[in-house]
Amino acid sequence: MIKNGHHHHQVNTAAGKDAGTTPGAAACSPEKRRRRIRVWCDGCYDMVHYGHSNQLRQAKAMGDYLIVGVHTDNDITLTVDGKDTYEEVKKSGRYRECKRTQGVSTTDLVGRMLLMTKAHHSNIDSSDYQQHTDNFGKGHSPWTGVSQFLQTSQKIIQFASGQEPQPGDTIIYVAGAFDLFHIGHVDFLEAVHKLAQKPYIIVGLHFDQEVNRYKGKNYPIMNVHERTLSVLACRYVSEVVIGAPFAVTKDLLDHFKVDLVCHGKTEIYPDKDGSDPYAEPRRKGILRTVDSGNSLTTDAIVQRIIKNRLQFEARNQKKEAKEIAVIQAMKRKEEEKTKERAQAVL
């Protein structure tokens, strides 16, 4: 089992016939005789973010083959009386834990959409956002509640591939907000990846203030530090430029030795002075428009959340109430064990 926050996960070790035990197996090399470790982890994975990616990264490192189960709802893996539904797995010695990524939750991201302020952007502080975190669970359930996200170099290292471009690689540059990194973004990057035999994809992420200039409202929903980890978690991405210039300039193309520049079928916003930010790659004949085949956008996700605001708030309150009931039940259970131990001593 692997645990991320309140989700518990099972580690299955293949044995017997599943491990490939056949007559003459004893003559195999130690590598072939080694049992293949299969890892199971489950959860809601609603609006998948870098916290989920970090959990899956840790889980994958614990074995050879990762299987992910997606819940139909977001119930926690404890009954209301505090009983662990994975108790048998723990008893069998198959339980493992991985660290929860602090400072991110689906609840928090949805709250930002509903609040419609810019306080979550980098370098901005606001009492409005503090009120939001209080309203959406801070100080109540430690599972539904939110906490402050602090970017560190170690977090980036954990997500980054660390690979440099190799001779023969096609260096492809794409730029944008990549806000609420979703399946539409993944499909776009996959389509870009298929443009070359040996692609090396560099993603330029715009700073929060730049994104807000051309997107308006309270975009981006995730700040640049959060978006960096989300994009780095994608298998098709080799490198990320944090705070990339809005215009794709000659200096940028020369610096990264870019062979191709790609953009999706979404609107290209003009620069501050009204100029085309892709003028240079157009002039060089290296700009490609890529159709991901997926119409999902960040705007569509936000509108879906706003439309179902009341439903979300009711779901969240119900979820937190259950979590608090579980915590209280666990405390009562621990108190009973303490009394039993004390009586045994007497």
Salt bridges, closest charged atoms under 4 A:
ASP42 OD1 - HIS9 ND1 3.60
ASP42 OD2 - HIS71 NE2 3.00
ASP46 OD2 - ARG315 NH1 3.71
ASP64 OD1 - ARG34 NH2 3.13
ASP75 OD2 - LYS322 NZ 3.90
ASP84 OD2 - LYS90 NZ 2.63
GLU87 OE2 - LYS91 NZ 3.54
GLU88 OE2 - LYS91 NZ 3.96
ASP108 OD2 - ARG112 NH2 3.08
ASP108 OD1 - HIS132 NE2 2.96
ASP169 OD1 - LYS198 NZ 3.75
GLU190 OE2 - LYS194 NZ 3.79
ASP208 OD1 - ARG227 NH2 2.74
GLU210 OE2 - ARG213 NE 2.53
GLU210 OE1 - LYS272 NZ 3.06
GLU226 OE1 - ARG112 NH1 2.82
ASP254 OD2 - LYS250 NZ 2.72
ASP276 OD2 - ARG282 NE 2.58
GLU280 OE2 - ARG283 NH2 2.77
ASP299 OD1 - LYS215 NZ 3.44
GLU313 OE2 - ARG309 NE 2.96
GLU323 OE2 - LYS319 NZ 2.97
GLU334 OE2 - ARG341 NH2 3.59
